[in-house]
Amino acid sequence: MVAGAAQTLSFKIAISGNGSSSNGKPYFSLNNSFTSAFPLVLNPNSLHLYCSYRPYSFISFKRIYRVVGRPSQAGDGDIPHLSNSKLETILSWGRPVLEFITRNFLPLALLSGISLGLANPSLGCLAHKYSVTKWSTFGIFLISGLTLRTRDITAAVKAWPEGAFGLCSILFFTPFFSKLILQLELIPQEFIRGLAIFCCMPTTLSSGVALTQLVGGNSALALAVTVSSNLLGTLTVPLFLSRLVAKGVGISVPIKELLMSLVVTLLGPLILGQGLRFAFRSVAEYVDNNRRFFSMMNSVILSLVPWIQVSRSRSLLLLVRPAVFLIAIGLATFLHVAFLTWNSVAIQCLKVVSGGRASVFEKKENARAVTLVASQKTLPVMVAVVEQLGGALGEPGLLVLPCVAAHINQVAQPCVCVCVLCVCASACGKPFN
């Protein structure tokens, strides 16, 4: 409630024509009809404090829209006023909540979509009827194309051996983990199949690069591997999906039809977004100046996917025992740990084989970039594949749900590891590098 109120303040507060009340004090008042009767009296010191909030906070007085009427004159004692101390208390309490929401917007959006689908599936089923999933996938990759700074890729040319290994790991090595996953038995079996499909996907489009920057890795290398794997993934995903997953469960997948569908659904909007970015400098500048907004928009669009799929499969999901959900989440966590272990050990082995300290794999920033990016899988591509299969491998909602947990886990787990390493390094009196 407080977070919502604070966000309303951010967008509804407007300054008066002369900026002062009848007693000479500056004031602000709310510009919608319901709340305009409750002007807020603020002193200049408080105003300076709120204007100094960081850009990612929703609480900001930078957005001033239109002039509103003066506050009530003396004698209108029936109109209540909010004191400075109360307003400061509300804002100081709401600020950490809003910061938490902003920093964890993607996991919260995905969980909200699942919750809404379970609580009221009718809206999700209606959205599926009008093919919202296909449009949301288009929007996700269009925004990804707009936000990708591919000019930075040229800085990764010197690290091409690490990049080549990263591509091989994402597109050719990690998909074979699906064979191990399919050996497990779990009811419903769609949970297992969904994770097996997830193994065949390319890497994430944004979170891998962001995490690489967080740990001080080579972000240009991470970006190069990300873009290359998603472009080549349209060719490899249908092949491995047919050979490793569908064949393992005795189902045939039309490779050519799936390939053409992925090119149109994923590659098309990605190239369109990049084309707009390169053709119009104003578009690139606007996107770069509002990257947080586009990131949050991408998260909202992505949250539509589990909302629709869970709504469609709600009746079956309610029959699944909570213990089975926990097992599926545990398997998703184990899968990401297995990817991290495989890539870390493989890079160390390549470093030893190629010359030890003189090896091109010796640089820590390159090893961190490849390890993080090659250990992640993208959820939007997986959802697009499931949508194109039309239920051939099982109920779509049951296939997607464990992958949503895997997607949240692969974003959160490296952050937790970094925090632990930083704390340990601080306790030892050494910087984390």
N, C-alpha and C positions, 0 to 999 in steps of 0.2 A: 504493500500500500504506500509506504513512504517512498520507495523507489519510483513508483508510478507518479506520485505527486511531484517528486523532484524533477522527473523528466518533463512533466507538464509545465513546471516553472521555466524550464530551459527554453521552451518553444512559445510560451504564451505571455511572458513578461514583456511589457513595452513601456517606454519612458513617456512622460507627458510632454506637452508642447513646450513649456518653459523649464521643466525639470525641477520645479519647486512647488511646495504647497503654500497654503495661506499663511503659515507661520514661518516660512522661509526655509524649511527643511526639504532637501531633495527627497523624492519619493518615486516608487514604482507601483503600478497597479496592473492587474490581470486583464487581458483584453478579450475575454469571452463574456457573454451576457450573464452567465451564472455567477462567475467569481469577480466581476468588476465591482461589485459592492463591497469588496474587502481589500482596500488598498494596503500596501505594505510600506511602512515608513522605515527607511534605512539611512544610516549616517554615512558620510563619505568614507570613513575608515573601513566599515563593513563592505562597502562597494568595492574598494580596492582589494580587499581580501578575496572576494569571490571572483574577481576578474583575473586573479593570479592562478586559478585552477589550471591543471594541466589540460592539453588539448583533447585527450581521450576521455575526459570526464564529461558526462552528460550535463552536469550542473555548470552553466556558463551564461554570462550576460552578454555574450558577443552577438547573439541573435536578437535584434530589436526590430520589430516589424512595423507597427503603426502607432499613431498618436491616439491616446484615449483621453477621456474627460478628466477634469480635475477631481480631487477627492472631495468628500463632503465638507461643508463649511462648519464653523464652530456652532455648536448647538445640536448637531446631529449625533448625539451620543448613542443612539440605538444602532449605529453601524460599527461593528467590532473592528479593532485594529490588532495586527500581529506584532508583538514587540520584537525588537532586534535580538534579544537574548533567546527567545523561543525559535526565531527563524535560524539563528546560528546553530542552535542545538539540533534542529531538524536536519540542516544541511551537513553538519559535522557527523551526524549519525548515518545519513544516507550516502555520503561520499564513498566510504569503503565498500558499501553494498554495490553501488553502481560500478566502482572500479572492478570488483570481483566479477560482476556480470559481463563487463566489457572484455576482461582478460580471458574469460571462459565462455565466450558467447557461443562458439560452435558446439561444445558438449551440451550446454544448456539447451540450445536450439534443437539438437537431435533428441535429447531426452524429452523435451516438451512435445515434439512431434509424435513420439511413441506414446506418451501419456494421453495426448488428445485423441489418438487413434483408438486406444483402448477405452477411453471414457465415452466418446461419441463417434462411432464409425460411419454414421450416415453421411457426414460432410466429406470424409475421405473417399467413400464409395462414389459420391457424386463427382468429386474431382477426377477420379479415375475414369468415369464415364466420358468426361470431356478431355481426356488425354493430357492431363496436367503434368503427369510424370515425364512425358516426352518433351514438353515445352520447358520444364524445369531443367532437364538435362541439357537442352540447348542453351538455356540461360547460364548455367554453371560454366560451360566451356566457352561461351562468348565472353563472360566476365574474366575468366582465366586468361583468354587471349588478350584482352585489353590490359590486364595488369602485369603480364609477363614482360620483363625488361630483357629481351633477348639480345640486345646490343652488348650486354655484359658477358655473353658467352665467349667472345673472342679472348677474354682474359684467361680462359681455361685451356687454351691450346697446349701449353707446356705440360699440363697434367693429363695428357691424353691416355697414358697407360692406366692410370686409376679410373679414368672415365670409361675406358673400354671394359675394364673388369666390372665396374658398376652396372653397365648395360647388360653384360653377359649374366651377371647375378640376378638382375631383375627379370629379364626376359627368358632366360634359358635354365638357370639353376634352381631358383626358388620355386618355380612352378612344379618341380618334382616333389616338393613337400606335400602336394595334394595327394600323391599316392599313399603316403604315410597316414594322412588324415582319413582317407577313405577306408583304412583298415579298422577304424574304430566303430563301435556300435553304440548308437544313441537313439532314443525314441523321443521326438520324431527325427528321422534320418535326414530331414532337410537341413537341420543345424550343421551336420557334418558336411553335407554337399555344398552348403553355402560357403563354409570356410575353405573347402577344396577349390571352389570357383575363385574365391578371394586370392588364393595363392597364385593364380595365373594372371593376375592383373598387373599393369605397370605401376609405377610409383605415384605418390600423391603430387598434385600440381602446385601446392603452395606451402603446406605445413613442413615438408622436408627441407625446403630452402630456409624457411623461418627458423627451424630448429638448428640448422647448420650455422646460421648467423648467431644464434644464442650461445653456442658452445665455442665460437671463435673458429669455425671451419672455413673452408674455401667456398664461399657462396656462389661464385661464378661457376665452379666445377659442379656444384650441386644443381644449379640451374640448367647447365648443359646436359647433364644426365637426365634431369626431369623432362625437359622438352624432347630429347631424343627418344627416351623410353616410351613416352606417350604417343609420339608419331609412329614409331616402329611397332608399338603394342597393338595397333589396329590390325597388323598382319599376324603377329604371333599369338594373340589371345584366342582367335577362333581355332587355330591349329592345336594348341595345347589343351584347350577346352574339349575339343573333340577326341584327342588321343589319350588324354590322362583322366579326365573327369567323366565325360559321357560314356566312353568305352568301358570305364571301370564299373559303371552301374548298368551297363547293357543298353544304352540309349544312343541313337545316332543324332548328330547335330549337323544341320546344313551349313557347311563352312563358307561357301561363296555368298549365300544370303546374309549370314551374320557379318561377314567381312564388309559387304557393301553397306549394310545398316550402320556399322560402327564408323565407317568413313563419313557417311552423311550426318549421323547424329553427333559424333564427337569431333572428328577432324575438321568438318566444315565450319562449325561455329568458332573453333579455336583459330583457324586460319583467318576467318572473317574479323575476329577481334584484333589479331595482329595486323591485318591489313588496315583497319581503321586507325590503329595506333601509329603506323608508319606513314600513312597518307596524310593525316591531319595532326600537326604538332599540337594544336590547341586541345585535341582530344587526349593526347598523351600527357600533357601538362595537367589537365583537369583530373585525370585518373590518378596520376602520381600525387597530386595534392589532396586527394580524397581516398587514399588507399584503405583507410580504416572503414570508411563507409561502404566501399565496394566489397571489402572482406566480409563485413557483417551481412550485406545483401546476399553474398554468395552462400553464407551459412544459413540464412533464412530459406533460400531456394533449396539448398541441400536437405534441410529439415522436412521439406514437403515430401521427400521420397519415403522415409520410414513412416511418416504420418499416413500416406495413402496405402502403402503396402501392409502396415499393421491393421488399418481399418478394414481392408479386404479380408485379412486372415484372422480377425479378432475371435471368431467363434472357435477356431482351432487353437489359437494361442491360450485361450482361457482353459483349455483342457490339459495344457502342459503343466507339470508339477514345478513349483519354484526351484526344487533341487536340480532339475534338468537345466533350467535357465542358468543357475550358478555354474554347473558343469560346462555349459557352452561358453560362458564368459571366461572360465578358467582355461579352456582350450584356446580361446582367442588370445589370451595373455601369453600362454605357452608358445603359441605360434610366433608372436612377435619376438619373444626372447630367443626362440630358435633361429629366427632370421638374423638377429643382432649377433648371436654367437657364431653362426656360420660366416657372416661377412667379416667379423673381427678376426677369427682364426685364419680365414683365407688370406686376408691382407697381410697378417704376420708371416704366414708361410711364403707368400710372394716376395715379401721383403727379404727374407732369409735366402731364398733361391736366387734372387736377382742382385745380390751383392751386399746385403747387410746394411751398414751405415751409408754406403755409397749408393744405395738403391733409390729409385725414384719414388718408391712407396714409403720412404723414411719420413717425409714431411707429415707432421701431425695434423695440420689443417686439412690436407687432402684425404688422409685416412678417416678423419671424423666426418667429412662431407660424404664420402662414399658409403661409409658404414651406416649413417643415418638414412640417406636417401634410398639405398638399396635394401633397407630393412622395412620399408613401408609399402603399402598397397593402397590404391585409390578406390574409394567407395562409389563415386559417380559412374565410373566405367562398369563396375560390377553390377550396379543397378540397371544400367542400360542393356547389359548382356542378358540379365534375368528377364527384363521386359521383352526383349526380342525373342527369347526362347518360348515365351507364352506358356509357362508352367510345365515344360517338358521334363525338367529336373525336380519338380515338386512345387508346393505352394510358395508363391513369391515372397509373402510376408515372413514365412518361416526361414526362407533362404537368406533374406536380407538382415534379419534381426541380429544374429551373432556377428555379422560383419560390421554392423553399427557399433557394437561393443568393441570389436577389434580396432575400428577406426579411432574411437575415443581413446582406447588404451595406447595405441602407437603414438598419439600426440602427447598424452600425459606422462607416459612412462619415461621417456628421455628427459623430460623436465624434472621429474623427481630424482633421476640419477644425477643430473647436473647439480641440483640443490644439495644432494648428499655429498658429492665430490667437493663442492665449494665449502661446505661446513667442515669436512675432514681436512681440507687444505688450510682453512683458517685456523683450525685447532692445532695444526702442526706448524703454523707460522709461515706457510709458504703459499704463494699465489697459485690459483688454478690455471694451468696452461696446457 
